[in-house]
Amino acid sequence: MHELSLMESVVSIVEETARQHHFTSIKTIRIVLGEITAASPQAMEAAFEAWEDEPLFSNTKLEFERLPIAATCTACNHQFHPDMYCFQCPICGSTNVEMGQGQEFYIDYIEGA
């Protein structure tokens, strides 16, 4: 379950941010997940339960935004949303594509008090 290690990274970043801003509680953590990361919001929520007894995270709400895969064909410049297993341009058939989105994994914002 790689979501546990991902959540450990998120918690570490949030803890450091809380120290810098003198937060005593975190109300919301919004995480952006690209489809290619294959990280499950449900599994990440389950992993986050390991920290729910810590005072900083006792009432924290996790929010997730899922970004679909987007690509541009370098041969014909067509922009499309490939599926997870086929990165072939539906117009010209080229497999030379540049990823536009779908690989993201970042904390969009932290709301603390």
All heavy atoms as an XYZ file, in Angstrom:
889
protein
N       0.844     -1.173      0.000
C       0.000      0.000      0.000
C       0.893      1.242      0.000
O       1.386      1.676      1.034
C      -0.903     -0.028      1.228
C      -1.823      1.142      1.374
S      -3.112      0.715      2.550
C      -3.299      2.237      3.390
N       1.151      1.784     -1.197
C       2.030      2.943     -1.279
C       1.363      4.207     -0.758
O       2.027      5.216     -0.528
C       2.546      3.126     -2.708
C       1.575      3.671     -3.694
N       0.492      2.970     -4.158
C       1.534      4.868     -4.300
C      -0.185      3.717     -5.010
N       0.426      4.866     -5.120
N       0.066      4.169     -0.533
C      -0.635      5.330      0.003
C      -0.140      5.689      1.400
O      -0.135      6.863      1.773
C      -2.149      5.097      0.018
C      -2.812      5.223     -1.340
C      -2.806      3.938     -2.150
O      -2.135      2.953     -1.736
O      -3.461      3.893     -3.200
N       0.293      4.695      2.181
C       0.816      4.986      3.519
C       2.079      5.835      3.424
O       2.201      6.835      4.135
C       1.095      3.698      4.299
C       1.634      3.901      5.722
C       0.674      4.735      6.564
C       1.894      2.559      6.386
N       2.990      5.494      2.534
C       4.210      6.303      2.401
C       3.892      7.675      1.816
O       4.510      8.674      2.202
C       5.271      5.582      1.570
O       4.825      5.370      0.259
N       2.917      7.749      0.915
C       2.496      9.050      0.395
C       1.921      9.911      1.521
O       2.235     11.097      1.636
C       1.456      8.885     -0.719
C       1.932      8.251     -2.018
C       0.752      8.030     -2.960
C       3.009      9.104     -2.679
N       1.090      9.294      2.359
C       0.476     10.043      3.456
C       1.520     10.450      4.486
O       1.419     11.527      5.082
C      -0.653      9.235      4.091
C      -1.499     10.047      5.053
S      -2.108     11.640      4.425
C      -3.298     11.096      3.221
N       2.543      9.636      4.699
C       3.629     10.031      5.608
C       4.292     11.310      5.110
O       4.601     12.203      5.905
C       4.672      8.915      5.718
C       4.218      7.748      6.551
C       5.211      6.593      6.556
O       6.048      6.491      5.627
O       5.141      5.787      7.491
N       4.481     11.413      3.798
C       5.069     12.623      3.215
C       4.153     13.821      3.404
O       4.602     14.915      3.750
C       5.356     12.415      1.728
O       6.308     11.406      1.543
N       2.853     13.624      3.160
C       1.878     14.700      3.344
C       1.897     15.182      4.792
O       1.972     16.384      5.066
C       0.462     14.244      2.930
C      -0.597     15.240      3.394
C       0.383     14.045      1.422
N       1.840     14.258      5.733
C       1.818     14.610      7.152
C       3.088     15.370      7.536
O       3.025     16.366      8.260
C       1.623     13.353      8.026
C       1.945     13.631      9.482
C       0.192     12.844      7.876
N       4.211     14.940      7.034
C       5.471     15.619      7.336
C       5.450     17.071      6.849
O       5.847     17.993      7.575
C       6.628     14.856      6.685
O       7.844     15.524      6.891
N       4.960     17.288      5.639
C       4.862     18.637      5.084
C       3.881     19.477      5.892
O       4.149     20.637      6.217
C       4.456     18.580      3.598
C       5.598     17.992      2.775
C       4.046     19.959      3.076
C       5.200     17.589      1.369
N       2.749     18.892      6.237
C       1.732     19.618      7.002
C       2.242     19.961      8.393
O       2.025     21.072      8.891
C       0.408     18.821      7.056
C      -0.577     19.477      8.014
C      -0.197     18.698      5.663
N       2.934     19.038      9.031
C       3.491     19.320     10.356
C       4.484     20.481     10.298
O       4.476     21.354     11.172
C       4.161     18.074     10.938
C       3.176     17.026     11.382
C       3.833     15.728     11.829
O       4.946     15.394     11.341
O       3.229     15.030     12.657
N       5.332     20.493      9.291
C       6.304     21.579      9.144
C       5.591     22.911      8.894
O       5.939     23.932      9.482
C       7.282     21.283      8.005
C       8.313     22.367      7.783
C       9.186     22.665      9.002
O       9.441     21.749      9.807
O       9.598     23.832      9.156
N       4.572     22.884      8.051
C       3.789     24.097      7.783
C       3.099     24.577      9.056
O       3.059     25.780      9.343
C       2.752     23.831      6.676
O       3.450     23.419      5.495
C       1.923     25.061      6.376
N       2.557     23.652      9.837
C       1.890     24.007     11.098
C       2.875     24.677     12.057
O       2.527     25.668     12.713
C       1.278     22.761     11.735
N       4.095     24.145     12.134
C       5.113     24.760     13.000
C       5.429     26.183     12.537
O       5.497     27.109     13.341
C       6.390     23.920     13.008
C       6.376     22.796     14.015
C       7.755     22.172     14.173
N       8.192     21.420     13.004
C       7.811     20.185     12.695
N       6.976     19.542     13.501
N       8.265     19.578     11.632
N       5.610     26.350     11.229
C       5.967     27.664     10.689
C       4.875     28.702     10.921
O       5.164     29.881     11.116
C       6.245     27.558      9.188
C       7.498     26.799      8.854
C       7.658     26.582      7.357
O       6.795     26.914      6.554
N       8.780     25.995      6.970
N       3.617     28.281     10.886
C       2.496     29.213     11.007
C       1.824     29.174     12.385
O       0.776     29.789     12.574
C       1.471     28.936      9.907
C       2.012     29.200      8.533
N       2.090     30.462      7.999
C       2.531     28.363      7.602
C       2.623     30.391      6.792
N       2.905     29.127      6.530
N       2.414     28.407     13.296
C       1.917     28.306     14.671
C       0.481     27.774     14.741
O      -0.310     28.205     15.577
C       2.034     29.655     15.402
C       3.404     30.241     15.320
N       4.473     29.720     16.015
C       3.890     31.278     14.593
C       5.562     30.418     15.734
N       5.237     31.362     14.875
N       0.156     26.824     13.860
C      -1.154     26.172     13.908
C      -1.153     25.139     15.023
O      -0.167     24.416     15.215
C      -1.473     25.434     12.596
C      -1.648     26.317     11.386
C      -1.395     25.809     10.119
C      -2.077     27.630     11.480
C      -1.566     26.583      8.989
C      -2.249     28.417     10.357
C      -1.990     27.896      9.098
N      -2.252     25.055     15.740
C      -2.403     24.014     16.754
C      -3.360     22.920     16.280
O      -3.450     21.868     16.897
C      -2.917     24.600     18.083
O      -4.147     25.283     17.851
C      -1.876     25.550     18.671
N      -4.088     23.219     15.203
C      -4.956     22.196     14.603
C      -5.037     22.437     13.105
O      -4.928     23.569     12.631
C      -6.351     22.222     15.220
O      -7.019     23.419     14.881
N      -5.243     21.349     12.396
C      -5.400     21.410     10.945
C      -6.843     21.049     10.639
O      -7.314     19.972     11.019
C      -4.438     20.435     10.230
C      -2.979     20.765     10.568
C      -4.678     20.435      8.720
C      -2.527     22.134     10.121
N      -7.541     21.960      9.973
C      -8.950     21.729      9.653
C      -9.114     20.973      8.340
O      -9.931     20.066      8.246
C      -9.698     23.054      9.587
C      -9.756     23.769     10.922
C     -10.505     25.067     10.821
C     -10.406     25.751     12.169
N     -11.587     26.422     12.564
N      -8.350     21.372      7.313
C      -8.507     20.774      5.989
C      -7.159     20.615      5.316
O      -6.313     21.512      5.398
C      -9.399     21.658      5.083
O     -10.619     21.936      5.748
C      -9.687     20.983      3.759
N      -6.992     19.481      4.647
C      -5.850     19.255      3.765
C      -6.441     18.867      2.414
O      -7.194     17.896      2.321
C      -4.928     18.122      4.251
C      -4.427     18.389      5.661
C      -3.758     17.932      3.275
C      -3.709     17.202      6.297
N      -6.133     19.660      1.390
C      -6.620     19.350      0.037
C      -5.457     18.826     -0.781
O      -4.418     19.481     -0.897
C      -7.215     20.579     -0.616
C      -7.783     20.302     -1.992
C      -8.527     21.537     -2.525
N      -9.007     21.348     -3.841
C     -10.127     20.708     -4.164
N     -10.876     20.192     -3.212
N     -10.498     20.573     -5.415
N      -5.637     17.629     -1.342
C      -4.588     16.946     -2.093
C      -5.047     16.751     -3.531
O      -6.177     16.317     -3.777
C      -4.273     15.583     -1.448
C      -3.800     15.781      0.005
C      -3.229     14.830     -2.268
C      -3.713     14.501      0.798
N      -4.163     17.076     -4.468
C      -4.444     16.875     -5.889
C      -3.722     15.612     -6.333
O      -2.514     15.455     -6.100
C      -3.988     18.092     -6.727
C      -4.182     17.831     -8.214
C      -4.742     19.337     -6.296
N      -4.485     14.703     -6.937
C      -3.947     13.421     -7.408
C      -4.181     13.277     -8.901
O      -5.319     13.303     -9.363
C      -4.664     12.254     -6.713
C      -4.543     12.123     -5.215
C      -5.483     11.041     -4.715
C      -3.114     11.804     -4.851
N      -3.121     13.111     -9.656
C      -3.258     12.788    -11.067
C      -3.625     11.323    -11.213
O      -3.244     10.481    -10.386
N      -4.355     11.018    -12.258
C      -4.843      9.653    -12.471
C      -3.714      8.630    -12.591
O      -3.844      7.491    -12.150
C      -5.714      9.628    -13.725
C      -6.473      8.348    -13.922
C      -7.424      8.418    -15.102
O      -7.544      9.475    -15.743
O      -8.044      7.389    -15.382
N      -2.590      9.024    -13.150
C      -1.474      8.090    -13.329
C      -0.844      7.685    -12.006
O      -0.258      6.625    -11.896
C      -0.418      8.668    -14.293
C      -0.978      8.701    -15.705
C       0.869      7.860    -14.288
C      -0.061      9.299    -16.723
N      -0.968      8.511    -10.980
C      -0.366      8.159     -9.695
C      -0.969      6.883     -9.127
O      -0.353      6.226     -8.311
C      -0.536      9.278     -8.648
O      -1.920      9.435     -8.342
C       0.077     10.579     -9.109
N      -2.172      6.559     -9.559
C      -2.881      5.360     -9.086
C      -3.058      5.348     -7.574
O      -3.276      4.307     -6.977
C      -2.186      4.082     -9.567
N      -2.949      6.516     -6.965
C      -3.189      6.617     -5.523
C      -4.692      6.722     -5.301
O      -5.371      7.519     -5.931
C      -2.479      7.834     -4.950
N      -5.188      5.915     -4.426
C      -6.614      5.883     -4.126
C      -6.945      6.838     -2.989
O      -6.361      6.732     -1.899
C      -7.016      4.460     -3.735
O      -8.212      4.447     -3.014
N      -7.877      7.774     -3.207
C      -8.278      8.646     -2.099
C      -8.771      7.851     -0.886
O      -8.471      8.206      0.252
C      -9.405      9.491     -2.704
C      -9.075      9.549     -4.163
C      -8.519      8.175     -4.466
N      -9.491      6.769     -1.117
C      -9.999      5.954     -0.009
C      -8.848      5.326      0.780
O      -8.875      5.295      2.004
C     -10.947      4.861     -0.521
C     -12.230      5.386     -1.125
C     -12.076      5.856     -2.583
O     -11.059      5.638     -3.227
N     -13.098      6.516     -3.086
N      -7.842      4.823      0.075
C      -6.692      4.226      0.759
C      -5.876      5.287      1.481
O      -5.327      5.037      2.559
C      -5.826      3.463     -0.237
N      -5.816      6.483      0.918
C      -5.092      7.556      1.593
C      -5.830      7.983      2.857
O      -5.197      8.262      3.882
C      -4.877      8.733      0.648
C      -3.895      8.361     -0.468
S      -3.281      9.758     -1.367
C      -2.314     10.586     -0.138
N      -7.150      8.025      2.806
C      -7.930      8.328      4.013
C      -7.712      7.259      5.080
O      -7.567      7.575      6.262
C      -9.411      8.443      3.672
C      -9.753      9.718      2.943
C     -11.210      9.808      2.518
O     -11.933      8.787      2.542
O     -11.629     10.916      2.152
N      -7.674      6.010      4.657
C      -7.427      4.920      5.611
C      -6.034      5.046      6.222
O      -5.854      4.843      7.428
C      -7.599      3.569      4.927
N      -5.051      5.406      5.408
C      -3.686      5.579      5.913
C      -3.614      6.745      6.894
O      -2.892      6.689      7.895
C      -2.725      5.808      4.752
N      -4.394      7.791      6.638
C      -4.381      8.976      7.497
C      -4.901      8.673      8.896
O      -4.578      9.380      9.854
C      -5.198     10.106      6.848
C      -5.089     11.413      7.571
C      -3.890     12.108      7.611
C      -6.187     11.953      8.212
C      -3.790     13.314      8.288
C      -6.093     13.165      8.884
C      -4.890     13.845      8.915
N      -5.661      7.611      9.040
C      -6.184      7.237     10.361
C      -5.068      7.001     11.373
O      -5.289      7.112     12.578
C      -7.083      6.010     10.251
C      -8.397      6.300      9.548
C      -9.251      5.058      9.346
O      -8.896      3.970      9.855
O     -10.285      5.186      8.669
N      -3.868      6.706     10.902
C      -2.733      6.502     11.808
C      -2.391      7.772     12.589
O      -1.761      7.702     13.644
C      -1.509      6.032     11.016
N      -2.825      8.933     12.094
C      -2.511     10.208     12.742
C      -3.722     10.861     13.402
O      -3.600     11.925     13.983
C      -1.907     11.177     11.723
C      -0.536     10.786     11.308
C       0.635     11.104     11.938
C      -0.177      9.983     10.185
N       1.692     10.549     11.273
C       1.218      9.857     10.178
C      -0.904      9.353      9.180
C       1.899      9.140      9.220
C      -0.224      8.628      8.213
C       1.161      8.521      8.236
N      -4.893     10.244     13.327
C      -6.097     10.904     13.821
C      -6.114     11.116     15.340
O      -6.870     11.955     15.821
C      -7.355     10.157     13.377
C      -7.547      8.805     14.028
C      -8.766      8.069     13.470
O      -9.398      8.558     12.539
O      -9.054      6.979     13.987
N      -5.281     10.412     16.082
C      -5.222     10.614     17.533
C      -4.258     11.734     17.932
O      -4.227     12.127     19.091
C      -4.817      9.316     18.241
C      -5.918      8.272     18.186
O      -7.105      8.661     18.041
O      -5.607      7.071     18.268
N      -3.484     12.231     16.984
C      -2.580     13.344     17.286
C      -3.398     14.628     17.357
O      -4.263     14.868     16.506
C      -1.499     13.461     16.213
C      -0.532     12.298     16.227
C       0.635     12.516     15.291
O       0.955     13.677     14.976
O       1.225     11.511     14.880
N      -3.162     15.457     18.362
C      -3.956     16.682     18.535
C      -4.003     17.568     17.278
O      -5.043     18.137     16.967
C      -3.267     17.412     19.690
C      -2.591     16.323     20.462
C      -2.175     15.288     19.439
N      -2.912     17.659     16.556
C      -2.868     18.496     15.361
C      -3.885     18.037     14.312
O      -4.449     18.843     13.584
C      -1.452     18.487     14.771
C      -1.197     19.406     13.576
C      -1.374     20.875     13.964
C       0.194     19.159     13.014
N      -4.136     16.723     14.253
C      -4.979     16.157     13.203
C      -6.306     15.589     13.713
O      -6.996     14.876     12.985
C      -4.218     15.057     12.463
C      -2.962     15.537     11.805
C      -1.718     15.148     12.276
C      -3.018     16.381     10.714
C      -0.551     15.583     11.669
C      -1.853     16.831     10.098
C      -0.618     16.433     10.574
N      -6.682     15.883     14.941
C      -7.862     15.231     15.534
C      -9.171     15.550     14.812
O     -10.100     14.740     14.842
C      -7.972     15.565     17.015
O      -8.159     16.950     17.185
N      -9.273     16.703     14.171
C     -10.508     17.058     13.459
C     -10.239     17.433     12.006
O     -10.934     18.282     11.443
C     -11.215     18.219     14.165
C     -11.737     17.807     15.515
O     -12.469     16.835     15.624
N     -11.344     18.530     16.556
N      -9.244     16.824     11.404
C      -8.850     17.184     10.049
C      -9.716     16.488      9.007
O      -9.993     15.296      9.108
C      -7.369     16.801      9.801
O      -6.560     17.469     10.764
C      -6.927     17.182      8.405
N     -10.105     17.270      8.016
C     -10.849     16.740      6.881
C      -9.904     16.684      5.682
O      -9.217     17.665      5.377
C     -12.037     17.644      6.551
C     -12.820     17.200      5.350
C     -13.935     18.177      5.044
C     -14.622     17.760      3.755
N     -15.502     18.806      3.255
N      -9.854     15.533      5.023
C      -9.081     15.408      3.791
C     -10.008     15.641      2.608
O     -11.122     15.117      2.567
C      -8.476     14.009      3.665
C      -7.446     13.589      4.700
C      -6.975     12.175      4.425
C      -6.270     14.548      4.719
N      -9.538     16.434      1.656
C     -10.257     16.639      0.405
C      -9.329     16.227     -0.727
O      -8.116     16.447     -0.649
C     -10.641     18.110      0.222
C     -11.634     18.621      1.221
C     -11.976     20.093      1.018
O     -11.358     20.760      0.171
O     -12.866     20.565      1.733
N      -9.899     15.646     -1.763
C      -9.107     15.198     -2.905
C      -9.669     15.749     -4.205
O     -10.891     15.807     -4.375
C      -9.099     13.666     -2.988
C      -8.429     13.014     -1.820
C      -9.168     12.599     -0.724
C      -7.060     12.838     -1.799
C      -8.556     12.010      0.362
C      -6.430     12.248     -0.709
C      -7.182     11.834      0.368
N      -8.774     16.146     -5.071
C      -9.150     16.503     -6.441
C      -8.408     15.535     -7.355
O      -7.190     15.395     -7.263
C      -8.755     17.933     -6.779
C      -9.102     18.301     -8.205
C      -8.700     19.718     -8.595
O      -8.234     20.470     -7.726
O      -8.842     20.039     -9.784
N      -9.145     14.848     -8.205
C      -8.572     13.869     -9.125
C      -8.449     14.504    -10.503
O      -9.430     15.015    -11.045
C      -9.504     12.660     -9.182
C      -8.885     11.468     -9.811
C      -7.904     10.895     -8.839
N      -7.871      9.462     -8.962
C      -6.804      8.756     -8.749
N      -5.705      9.351     -8.360
N      -6.821      7.478     -8.867
N      -7.234     14.516    -11.074
C      -7.023     15.070    -12.406
C      -6.888     13.945    -13.422
O      -6.072     13.039    -13.242
C      -5.772     15.947    -12.435
C      -5.805     17.205    -11.585
C      -4.487     17.963    -11.708
C      -6.959     18.097    -11.985
N      -7.652     14.013    -14.504
C      -7.560     12.974    -15.527
C      -6.260     13.117    -16.328
O      -5.610     14.168    -16.311
C      -8.773     13.249    -16.417
C      -9.012     14.712    -16.273
C      -8.639     15.038    -14.843
N      -5.917     12.077    -17.027
C      -4.744     12.102    -17.898
C      -5.064     12.982    -19.105
O      -6.141     12.866    -19.697
C      -4.384     10.684    -18.389
C      -4.125      9.756    -17.203
C      -3.180     10.731    -19.318
C      -4.040      8.295    -17.584
N      -4.157     13.862    -19.456
C      -4.285     14.690    -20.652
C      -2.953     14.659    -21.377
O      -1.893     14.706    -20.755
C      -4.666     16.121    -20.297
N      -3.006     14.554    -22.696
C      -1.789     14.457    -23.489
C      -1.947     15.240    -24.784
O      -3.062     15.517    -25.234
C      -1.472     13.002    -23.802
N      -0.812     15.576    -25.393
C      -0.778     16.216    -26.699
C       0.105     15.385    -27.609
O       1.234     15.044    -27.248
C      -0.225     17.659    -26.604
O      -1.041     18.406    -25.703
C      -0.210     18.331    -27.963
N      -0.407     15.054    -28.777
C       0.370     14.301    -29.767
C       1.424     15.232    -30.354
O       1.111     16.336    -30.799
C      -0.569     13.797    -30.863
S       0.309     12.960    -32.203
N       2.674     14.794    -30.360
C       3.740     15.632    -30.907
C       3.766     15.585    -32.428
O       4.373     16.450    -33.056
C       5.116     15.212    -30.350
O       5.361     13.850    -30.666
C       5.180     15.419    -28.850
N       3.092     14.621    -33.027
C       3.062     14.520    -34.484
C       2.007     15.433    -35.110
O       2.273     16.146    -36.076
C       2.809     13.073    -34.903
N       0.788     15.445    -34.538
C      -0.302     16.228    -35.153
C      -0.852     17.319    -34.239
O      -1.766     18.035    -34.614
C      -1.417     15.302    -35.621
S      -2.406     14.591    -34.278
N      -0.317     17.428    -33.020
C      -0.697     18.452    -32.052
C      -2.116     18.278    -31.503
O      -2.676     19.209    -30.936
C      -0.506     19.860    -32.635
C      -0.216     20.876    -31.554
O       0.442     20.564    -30.568
N      -0.700     22.084    -31.741
N      -2.707     17.108    -31.659
C      -4.046     16.849    -31.126
C      -3.958     16.648    -29.616
O      -3.106     15.918    -29.114
C      -4.634     15.588    -31.787
C      -5.974     15.199    -31.252
N      -7.107     15.954    -31.450
C      -6.354     14.135    -30.504
C      -8.130     15.373    -30.846
N      -7.704     14.262    -30.271
N      -4.848     17.324    -28.885
C      -4.929     17.149    -27.437
C      -6.027     16.146    -27.136
O      -7.121     16.233    -27.700
C      -5.223     18.476    -26.748
C      -4.091     19.472    -26.912
C      -4.375     20.793    -26.233
O      -5.479     21.057    -25.784
N      -3.365     21.637    -26.153
N      -5.711     15.181    -26.258
C      -6.678     14.123    -25.961
C      -6.464     13.584    -24.561
O      -5.487     13.912    -23.889
C      -6.594     12.999    -27.001
C      -5.276     12.263    -27.039
C      -5.168     11.000    -26.480
C      -4.158     12.825    -27.628
C      -3.968     10.309    -26.513
C      -2.946     12.139    -27.675
C      -2.857     10.879    -27.111
N      -7.418     12.784    -24.112
C      -7.368     12.144    -22.801
C      -7.193     10.639    -23.019
O      -8.177      9.919    -23.189
C      -8.650     12.418    -22.005
C      -8.834     13.855    -21.671
N      -8.159     14.467    -20.642
C      -9.589     14.822    -22.237
C      -8.502     15.737    -20.584
N      -9.366     15.978    -21.547
N      -5.938     10.176    -23.015
C      -5.714      8.745    -23.219
C      -6.181      7.935    -22.017
O      -6.310      8.463    -20.909
C      -4.196      8.639    -23.374
C      -3.658      9.820    -22.642
C      -4.703     10.902    -22.776
N      -6.453      6.667    -22.249
C      -6.749      5.835    -21.089
C      -5.428      5.418    -20.463
O      -4.350      5.708    -20.979
C      -7.655      4.649    -21.435
C      -6.988      3.606    -22.317
O      -5.749      3.435    -22.224
O      -7.703      2.946    -23.079
N      -5.489      4.752    -19.364
C      -4.321      4.434    -18.556
C      -3.303      3.556    -19.288
O      -2.126      3.567    -18.959
C      -4.827      3.740    -17.298
C      -3.919      3.714    -16.151
S      -3.674      5.273    -15.362
C      -3.458      4.624    -13.750
N      -3.737      2.826    -20.285
C      -2.856      1.828    -20.888
C      -2.544      2.083    -22.356
O      -1.778      1.345    -22.956
C      -3.486      0.441    -20.732
C      -3.823      0.149    -19.292
C      -5.129      0.223    -18.830
C      -2.824     -0.147    -18.380
C      -5.433     -0.021    -17.499
C      -3.112     -0.377    -17.051
C      -4.415     -0.319    -16.617
O      -4.704     -0.540    -15.296
N      -3.144      3.090    -22.958
C      -2.926      3.333    -24.386
C      -2.669      4.811    -24.622
O      -3.593      5.619    -24.589
C      -4.125      2.859    -25.201
S      -3.881      3.090    -26.977
N      -1.414      5.141    -24.851
C      -1.041      6.529    -25.101
C      -0.806      6.735    -26.593
O       0.221      7.220    -27.017
C       0.207      6.890    -24.296
C      -0.061      6.957    -22.832
C      -0.001      5.821    -22.035
C      -0.396      8.156    -22.244
C      -0.266      5.889    -20.680
C      -0.663      8.235    -20.884
C      -0.603      7.102    -20.102
N      -1.803      6.360    -27.368
C      -1.734      6.484    -28.825
C      -2.742      7.539    -29.275
O      -3.904      7.530    -28.856
C      -2.055      5.149    -29.483
C      -1.911      5.168    -30.979
C      -2.101      3.777    -31.577
O      -2.648      2.880    -30.939
N      -1.630      3.604    -32.783
N      -2.305      8.442    -30.141
C      -3.166      9.506    -30.631
C      -4.343      8.906    -31.400
O      -4.138      8.102    -32.321
C      -2.380     10.453    -31.536
S      -3.386     11.774    -32.261
N      -5.564      9.295    -31.052
C      -6.730      8.753    -31.751
C      -6.904      9.333    -33.160
O      -7.673      8.795    -33.953
C      -7.902      9.158    -30.851
C      -7.428     10.360    -30.119
C      -5.947     10.173    -29.951
N      -6.169     10.382    -33.498
C      -6.279     11.006    -34.815
C      -5.276     10.418    -35.799
O      -5.648      9.928    -36.863
C      -6.103     12.550    -34.716
C      -7.144     13.162    -33.786
C      -6.133     13.205    -36.097
C      -8.589     12.966    -34.213
N      -3.987     10.445    -35.429
C      -2.953     10.004    -36.382
C      -2.313      8.666    -36.016
O      -1.558      8.101    -36.799
C      -1.877     11.074    -36.537
S      -0.765     11.245    -35.119
N      -2.571      8.157    -34.815
C      -2.028      6.866    -34.411
C      -0.628      6.919    -33.815
O      -0.078      5.894    -33.410
N      -0.037      8.100    -33.740
C       1.311      8.233    -33.191
C       1.310      7.910    -31.694
O       0.349      8.180    -30.981
C       1.825      9.661    -33.406
O       3.070      9.842    -32.752
N       2.414      7.348    -31.246
C       2.585      7.107    -29.811
C       3.552      8.117    -29.196
O       3.937      7.989    -28.037
C       3.091      5.677    -29.539
O       4.298      5.467    -30.276
C       2.043      4.652    -29.936
N       3.938      9.107    -29.964
C       4.793     10.182    -29.461
C       3.905     11.262    -28.873
O       3.356     12.095    -29.601
C       5.675     10.749    -30.575
C       6.686      9.739    -31.068
O       7.195      8.952    -30.287
N       6.958      9.753    -32.353
N       3.747     11.225    -27.573
C       2.862     12.173    -26.901
C       3.588     12.828    -25.736
O       4.507     12.258    -25.159
C       1.564     11.502    -26.397
C       0.772     10.917    -27.545
C       1.848     10.446    -25.352
N       3.159     14.038    -25.420
C       3.644     14.745    -24.240
C       2.517     14.785    -23.225
O       1.376     15.114    -23.563
C       4.061     16.173    -24.602
C       5.308     16.250    -25.431
C       5.723     17.684    -25.737
O       5.055     18.630    -25.250
O       6.708     17.853    -26.461
N       2.848     14.475    -21.998
C       1.855     14.493    -20.934
C       1.586     15.938    -20.522
O       2.511     16.698    -20.257
C       2.343     13.701    -19.726
C       2.527     12.224    -19.989
S       1.017     11.421    -20.525
C      -0.016     11.713    -19.119
N       0.308     16.283    -20.455
C      -0.079     17.610    -20.005
C      -0.475     17.608    -18.541
O      -0.179     18.527    -17.795
N      -1.167     16.561    -18.119
C      -1.537     16.401    -16.722
C      -1.853     14.935    -16.473
O      -1.983     14.157    -17.402
C      -2.724     17.284    -16.329
C      -4.064     16.821    -16.849
C      -5.217     17.692    -16.354
O      -5.052     18.860    -16.056
N      -6.382     17.105    -16.276
N      -1.973     14.618    -15.193
C      -2.287     13.251    -14.804
C      -1.236     12.627    -13.905
O      -1.449     11.573    -13.332
N      -0.078     13.304    -13.799
C       1.007     12.784    -12.971
C       1.148     13.523    -11.647
O       2.056     13.258    -10.880
C       2.334     12.902    -13.735
C       2.326     12.171    -15.053
C       3.604     12.409    -15.819
O       4.643     11.866    -15.447
N       3.543     13.220    -16.843
N       0.231     14.441    -11.377
C       0.336     15.306    -10.209
C       0.115     14.549     -8.896
O      -0.647     13.611     -8.816
C      -0.714     16.429    -10.281
C      -0.540     17.365    -11.437
C      -1.124     16.837    -12.741
O      -1.687     15.723    -12.778
O      -0.996     17.545    -13.736
N       0.827     15.020     -7.907
C       0.582     14.637     -6.518
C       1.126     15.782     -5.680
O       2.326     15.963     -5.555
C       1.272     13.327     -6.133
C       1.076     12.992     -4.671
C      -0.107     12.418     -4.245
C       2.039     13.300     -3.738
C      -0.317     12.143     -2.894
C       1.843     13.026     -2.388
C       0.657     12.450     -1.979
N       0.223     16.608     -5.152
C       0.678     17.720     -4.333
C      -0.434     18.178     -3.387
O      -1.608     17.876     -3.586
C       1.173     18.899     -5.186
C       0.138     19.528     -6.100
C      -0.662     20.582     -5.659
C      -0.008     19.099     -7.414
C      -1.586     21.170     -6.500
C      -0.931     19.684     -8.270
C      -1.718     20.723     -7.805
O      -2.640     21.304     -8.643
N      -0.001     18.912     -2.371
C      -0.942     19.501     -1.422
C      -1.360     20.841     -2.017
O      -0.524     21.725     -2.230
C      -0.293     19.705     -0.050
C       0.140     18.350      0.535
C      -1.261     20.420      0.902
C       1.010     18.476      1.764
N      -2.636     20.990     -2.301
C      -3.150     22.223     -2.883
C      -3.256     23.301     -1.819
O      -2.857     24.443     -2.040
C      -4.515     21.948     -3.524
C      -5.058     23.126     -4.292
O      -4.268     23.877     -4.874
O      -6.294     23.281     -4.329
N      -3.804     22.963     -0.658
C      -3.834     23.919      0.443
C      -4.026     23.204      1.776
O      -4.465     22.063      1.844
C      -4.877     25.017      0.254
C      -6.313     24.586      0.360
C      -6.950     24.423      1.599
C      -7.075     24.360     -0.784
C      -8.271     24.043      1.693
C      -8.402     23.967     -0.697
C      -8.991     23.813      0.527
O     -10.295     23.428      0.621
N      -3.663     23.960      2.817
C      -3.810     23.501      4.198
C      -4.554     24.600      4.944
O      -4.143     25.768      4.884
C      -2.431     23.285      4.855
C      -1.631     22.238      4.088
C      -2.592     22.895      6.325
C      -0.151     22.233      4.440
N      -5.616     24.233      5.616
C      -6.341     25.199      6.445
C      -6.083     24.853      7.899
O      -6.390     23.741      8.350
C      -7.837     25.141      6.152
C      -8.670     26.101      6.962
C     -10.157     25.967      6.718
O     -10.576     25.081      5.940
O     -10.899     26.736      7.343
N      -5.496     25.774      8.615
C      -5.175     25.523     10.010
C      -5.619     26.660     10.910
O      -6.006     27.725     10.457
N      -5.550     26.392     12.193
C      -5.906     27.413     13.177
C      -4.949     27.320     14.356
O      -4.298     26.350     14.580
C      -7.329     27.199     13.660
